[in-house]
């Protein structure tokens, strides 16, 4: 956590909250993409292929930005450092691992249960950050994390029939695996961004490149998904994916910047309010009716977010905000 005063802490909170808006809208667009042709022809593979193409275009967007800024060379140098390797590990956790577990959870347990269970990732991240990053967590912050998770589950949960002969419990395990890997991503990325001269945009560039390459080289060939991906790339749906990739880049840029300023626990809890923005977008754009569940869930999420972000005591000077010399972008 590198915020040195209240102003920077407030900035980190604002970035985390705004990242949730981008991810919420992005989620709705991805849902529309998966429901469109030609994804309809491959229902099981569609989410994974969509995730690959999403991160592929996101990697292009962030790489173009770094090239325009003249800083892409710093990103490439960062790959050769300890901090870069840590960020690659974070990218593997949050990209192909978490997303694959998440979509397997959806396949076996259903969207609502998978989304609800995976949404506990800020709690996992908070515990990991407390033990491994030594992030200071007051009682109010812990309470806010728990309340935020309860609110998100309230928003996402829809009762459904339980079939004892189904693979429901396998889906539960996959969904919890997604939560674990997303929680790990935030903590590992926060650790990687402590390296000297490592800034959030560099970390995002590495994260998206790692995810896109892992999907493209390992997962998509394994599931024989390239014919469908090429069919999508030649259709009008590809433009929605380009927009979704841009929103994904915006989300992760704000999310990682928030984590860098206020820590993994707070940043993840604020980003997790994306469920509210996704549902609100569906209400405004698609016309989904407002329910009592939405009102109650929204109130709980907002209370949790306030509790997480309310502890704005003046941070103490960080004696070691970045890692020691030799762990930044300068090759060893």
C-alpha positions as CSV (number, residue, x, y, z in Angstrom):
1,X,0.0,0.0,0.0
2,X,1.7,3.1,-1.2
3,X,-0.7,6.0,-0.4
4,X,1.2,8.5,1.7
5,X,-1.6,10.8,2.6
6,X,-5.4,11.0,2.7
7,X,-5.6,12.6,-0.7
8,X,-3.8,9.6,-2.3
9,X,-5.9,7.2,-0.3
10,X,-9.1,8.8,-1.5
11,X,-7.7,8.6,-5.1
12,X,-7.2,4.9,-4.6
13,X,-10.7,4.4,-3.4
14,X,-12.1,6.4,-6.3
15,X,-10.1,4.4,-8.8
16,X,-11.3,1.1,-7.2
17,X,-14.9,2.2,-7.3
18,X,-14.6,3.4,-10.9
19,X,-13.0,0.1,-12.0
20,X,-16.1,-1.7,-10.9
21,X,-18.2,0.4,-13.2
22,X,-16.1,-0.5,-16.2
23,X,-16.1,-4.2,-15.3
24,X,-19.9,-4.2,-14.7
25,X,-20.6,-2.8,-18.2
26,X,-18.0,-5.1,-19.6
27,X,-19.7,-8.1,-18.1
28,X,-23.0,-7.2,-19.7
29,X,-21.3,-6.8,-23.1
30,X,-19.6,-10.2,-22.7
31,X,-22.9,-11.8,-21.9
32,X,-24.4,-10.3,-25.1
33,X,-21.4,-11.5,-27.1
34,X,-21.7,-15.1,-25.8
35,X,-25.4,-15.2,-26.6
36,X,-24.8,-14.1,-30.2
37,X,-24.0,-16.0,-33.3
38,X,-21.5,-17.8,-33.9
39,X,-21.0,-18.4,-30.2
40,X,-24.4,-20.1,-30.0
41,X,-23.0,-22.9,-32.1
42,X,-20.5,-23.8,-29.3
43,X,-22.3,-23.3,-26.0
44,X,-19.7,-25.1,-23.9
45,X,-16.7,-23.5,-25.5
46,X,-18.1,-20.1,-26.0
47,X,-17.2,-18.5,-22.6
48,X,-13.6,-19.7,-22.8
49,X,-13.1,-18.5,-26.4
50,X,-14.8,-15.2,-25.5
51,X,-12.4,-14.8,-22.5
52,X,-9.4,-15.4,-24.7
53,X,-10.5,-12.9,-27.3
54,X,-11.4,-10.4,-24.6
55,X,-7.9,-10.5,-23.1
56,X,-6.3,-10.7,-26.6
57,X,-7.9,-7.4,-27.6
58,X,-7.2,-5.9,-24.1
59,X,-3.5,-6.9,-24.5
60,X,-3.5,-5.1,-27.8
61,X,-5.1,-1.9,-26.3
62,X,-2.7,-1.6,-23.4
63,X,0.4,-2.5,-25.5
64,X,-0.6,0.2,-28.1
65,X,-0.9,2.7,-25.2
66,X,2.5,1.8,-23.9
67,X,4.0,2.1,-27.4
68,X,2.4,5.5,-27.9
69,X,3.8,6.6,-24.5
70,X,7.2,5.3,-25.5
71,X,7.3,3.0,-22.5
72,X,6.7,-0.5,-24.0
73,X,10.5,-1.1,-23.8
74,X,10.2,-0.8,-20.0
75,X,7.5,-3.4,-20.0
76,X,9.7,-5.8,-22.0
77,X,12.6,-5.2,-19.7
78,X,10.3,-5.9,-16.7
79,X,9.7,-9.4,-18.0
80,X,13.4,-10.2,-17.2
81,X,13.2,-9.1,-13.5
82,X,11.9,-10.7,-10.3
83,X,9.0,-8.3,-10.2
84,X,8.1,-9.2,-13.8
85,X,8.0,-12.9,-12.9
86,X,5.8,-12.2,-9.9
87,X,3.4,-10.2,-12.2
88,X,3.4,-13.1,-14.7
89,X,2.4,-15.4,-11.9
90,X,-0.4,-13.0,-11.0
91,X,-1.5,-12.9,-14.6
92,X,-1.7,-16.7,-14.8
93,X,-3.8,-16.8,-11.6
94,X,-6.3,-14.1,-12.7
95,X,-6.4,-14.9,-16.4
96,X,-6.5,-18.5,-17.7
97,X,-6.7,-20.2,-14.3
98,X,-9.5,-18.2,-12.6
99,X,-11.5,-17.7,-15.8
100,X,-11.3,-21.4,-16.7
101,X,-12.3,-22.5,-13.2
102,X,-15.1,-19.9,-13.3
103,X,-16.6,-21.1,-16.6
104,X,-16.3,-24.7,-15.5
105,X,-18.2,-23.6,-12.4
106,X,-20.9,-22.1,-14.6
107,X,-21.1,-25.2,-16.7
108,X,-21.6,-27.5,-13.7
109,X,-23.4,-25.4,-11.1
110,X,-25.1,-22.7,-13.2
111,X,-24.4,-19.0,-13.6
112,X,-26.0,-17.7,-10.4
113,X,-24.3,-20.1,-8.0
114,X,-20.9,-19.7,-9.7
115,X,-21.1,-15.9,-9.7
116,X,-22.2,-15.8,-6.1
117,X,-19.5,-18.2,-4.9
118,X,-16.7,-16.6,-7.0
119,X,-17.6,-13.2,-5.5
120,X,-16.0,-14.2,-2.2
121,X,-12.6,-13.5,-3.7
122,X,-12.1,-10.1,-1.8
123,X,-12.4,-12.0,1.4
124,X,-9.7,-14.5,0.3
125,X,-7.6,-11.7,-0.9
126,X,-8.0,-9.8,2.3
127,X,-6.9,-12.8,4.4
128,X,-3.9,-13.5,2.1
129,X,-2.9,-9.8,2.1
130,X,-3.0,-9.7,5.9
131,X,-0.8,-12.7,6.3
132,X,1.6,-12.4,3.3
133,X,1.7,-8.6,2.6
134,X,1.3,-7.6,6.2
135,X,-1.5,-5.1,5.2
136,X,-2.9,-3.5,8.3
137,X,-6.6,-4.3,8.6
138,X,-8.8,-2.7,11.3
139,X,-12.0,-4.3,12.5
140,X,-14.1,-1.9,10.4
141,X,-12.3,-2.9,7.2
142,X,-12.7,-6.6,7.9
143,X,-16.4,-6.0,8.6
144,X,-16.7,-4.1,5.3
145,X,-15.2,-6.9,3.3
146,X,-17.6,-9.4,4.8
147,X,-20.6,-7.1,4.3
148,X,-19.6,-6.4,0.7
149,X,-19.4,-10.1,-0.1
150,X,-22.9,-10.7,1.5
151,X,-24.3,-7.9,-0.6
152,X,-22.8,-9.2,-3.8
153,X,-24.2,-12.7,-3.1
154,X,-27.6,-11.2,-2.4
155,X,-27.5,-9.4,-5.7
156,X,-26.4,-12.4,-7.7
157,X,-28.3,-15.3,-6.0
158,X,-31.4,-16.7,-7.7
159,X,-33.0,-19.8,-6.2
160,X,-32.9,-22.7,-8.6
161,X,-33.8,-26.4,-8.5
162,X,-31.2,-28.7,-7.0
163,X,-30.6,-32.0,-8.8
164,X,-28.8,-34.4,-6.6
165,X,-27.7,-36.4,-9.7
166,X,-26.0,-33.4,-11.2
167,X,-22.4,-32.3,-10.9
168,X,-23.5,-29.4,-8.7
169,X,-20.8,-30.0,-6.0
170,X,-18.1,-30.2,-8.7
171,X,-19.3,-26.8,-9.9
172,X,-19.1,-25.5,-6.4
173,X,-15.5,-26.5,-6.1
174,X,-14.7,-25.0,-9.5
175,X,-16.3,-21.7,-8.5
176,X,-14.4,-21.6,-5.2
177,X,-11.2,-22.3,-7.2
178,X,-12.0,-19.2,-9.3
179,X,-12.4,-17.2,-6.1
180,X,-9.1,-18.5,-4.8
181,X,-7.2,-17.6,-8.0
182,X,-8.8,-14.1,-8.3
183,X,-7.9,-13.5,-4.6
184,X,-4.3,-14.7,-5.3
185,X,-4.1,-12.4,-8.4
186,X,-4.7,-9.3,-6.3
187,X,-2.2,-10.2,-3.7
188,X,0.5,-11.4,-6.1
189,X,0.0,-8.3,-8.3
190,X,0.3,-6.0,-5.2
191,X,3.5,-7.8,-4.3
192,X,4.9,-7.5,-7.9
193,X,4.1,-3.7,-8.0
194,X,6.3,-3.2,-5.0
195,X,9.3,-3.6,-7.3
196,X,11.4,-0.5,-8.1
197,X,10.1,1.5,-11.1
198,X,7.0,-0.8,-11.5
199,X,3.9,1.2,-12.2
200,X,0.3,-0.2,-12.5
201,X,0.2,0.2,-16.3
202,X,3.3,-1.9,-16.7
203,X,1.7,-4.5,-14.5
204,X,-1.5,-4.5,-16.5
205,X,0.4,-4.9,-19.8
206,X,2.2,-8.0,-18.4
207,X,-1.0,-9.3,-16.9
208,X,-3.0,-9.1,-20.2
209,X,-0.1,-10.3,-22.4
210,X,0.4,-13.3,-20.0
211,X,-3.3,-14.1,-20.1
212,X,-3.8,-13.8,-23.8
213,X,-0.6,-15.9,-24.6
214,X,-1.6,-18.6,-22.1
215,X,-5.1,-18.8,-23.6
216,X,-3.8,-18.6,-27.2
217,X,-0.9,-21.1,-26.9
218,X,-2.2,-23.6,-24.4
219,X,-6.0,-23.5,-23.7
220,X,-7.5,-22.7,-27.1
221,X,-5.5,-25.3,-29.0
222,X,-6.3,-27.9,-26.4
223,X,-10.1,-27.4,-26.7
224,X,-9.7,-27.0,-30.5
225,X,-11.3,-23.5,-30.3
226,X,-9.4,-21.7,-33.1
227,X,-12.0,-22.4,-35.9
228,X,-14.7,-20.8,-33.8
229,X,-12.4,-17.9,-32.8
230,X,-11.6,-17.2,-36.4
231,X,-15.3,-17.4,-37.3
232,X,-16.0,-14.8,-34.6
233,X,-13.1,-12.6,-35.8
234,X,-14.6,-12.5,-39.3
235,X,-18.1,-11.5,-38.0
236,X,-19.5,-8.2,-36.8
237,X,-19.4,-9.6,-33.2
238,X,-15.6,-8.9,-33.2
239,X,-16.3,-5.1,-32.8
240,X,-18.1,-5.8,-29.6
241,X,-15.1,-7.8,-28.4
242,X,-12.8,-4.9,-29.3
243,X,-15.0,-2.6,-27.2
244,X,-15.1,-5.1,-24.4
245,X,-11.3,-5.4,-24.5
246,X,-11.1,-1.7,-24.1
247,X,-13.4,-1.7,-21.1
248,X,-11.3,-4.6,-19.7
249,X,-8.2,-2.6,-20.1
250,X,-9.8,0.4,-18.3
251,X,-11.0,-1.8,-15.5
252,X,-7.7,-3.5,-14.8
253,X,-5.7,-0.2,-15.1
254,X,-7.9,1.4,-12.5
255,X,-8.1,-1.8,-10.4
256,X,-4.3,-2.3,-10.3
257,X,-3.7,1.4,-9.6
258,X,-6.2,1.2,-6.7
259,X,-4.4,-1.9,-5.3
260,X,-1.1,-0.1,-5.6
261,X,-2.4,2.9,-3.6
262,X,-4.7,1.3,-0.9
263,X,-3.8,-2.3,-0.9
264,X,-5.2,-5.6,-2.2
265,X,-8.0,-6.0,0.4
266,X,-9.6,-2.6,-0.2
267,X,-9.0,-2.6,-3.9
268,X,-10.6,-6.0,-4.4
269,X,-13.6,-5.1,-2.2
270,X,-14.3,-2.0,-4.2
271,X,-13.8,-3.7,-7.6
272,X,-16.2,-6.5,-6.4
273,X,-19.1,-4.0,-6.5
274,X,-19.1,-4.6,-10.3
275,X,-22.1,-6.9,-9.8
276,X,-24.2,-3.9,-8.8
277,X,-23.2,-2.0,-12.0
278,X,-23.7,-5.0,-14.2
279,X,-27.3,-5.4,-12.9
280,X,-27.9,-1.7,-13.1
281,X,-26.7,-1.7,-16.7
282,X,-29.1,-4.5,-17.5
283,X,-32.0,-2.5,-15.9
284,X,-31.2,0.6,-17.9
285,X,-30.2,-0.9,-21.3
286,X,-32.1,-4.2,-21.4
287,X,-35.1,-3.2,-19.3
288,X,-34.7,-5.8,-16.6
289,X,-37.3,-5.0,-13.9
290,X,-36.1,-3.6,-10.5
291,X,-36.7,-6.1,-7.7
292,X,-36.7,-5.9,-3.9
293,X,-33.7,-8.2,-4.0
294,X,-31.8,-5.7,-6.1
295,X,-32.6,-2.8,-3.7
296,X,-31.6,-4.8,-0.6
297,X,-28.4,-6.2,-2.2
298,X,-27.4,-2.7,-3.5
299,X,-27.8,-1.2,0.0
300,X,-25.7,-4.0,1.6
301,X,-23.0,-3.6,-1.1
302,X,-22.8,0.2,-0.6
303,X,-22.7,-0.2,3.2
304,X,-19.8,-2.6,2.8
305,X,-18.0,-0.3,0.4
306,X,-18.3,2.6,2.9
307,X,-16.9,0.4,5.7
308,X,-14.0,-0.7,3.6
309,X,-13.0,2.8,2.5
310,X,-14.0,4.8,5.6
311,X,-10.7,4.2,7.5
312,X,-8.8,7.2,6.0
313,X,-6.3,7.8,8.8
314,X,-3.1,9.5,7.6
315,X,-0.9,6.7,6.4
316,X,2.5,6.4,8.0
317,X,5.5,7.0,5.8
318,X,6.4,3.8,3.9
319,X,9.9,2.9,4.8
320,X,10.2,0.6,1.9
321,X,7.5,1.4,-0.7
322,X,9.4,-0.5,-3.4
323,X,11.6,-3.5,-3.4
324,X,15.4,-3.2,-3.1
325,X,17.5,-2.0,-6.0
326,X,17.8,-4.7,-8.6
327,X,14.2,-5.8,-8.5
328,X,12.7,-3.2,-10.8
329,X,12.9,-2.8,-14.6
330,X,16.7,-2.9,-14.6
331,X,17.8,-6.4,-15.7
332,X,19.9,-8.4,-13.3
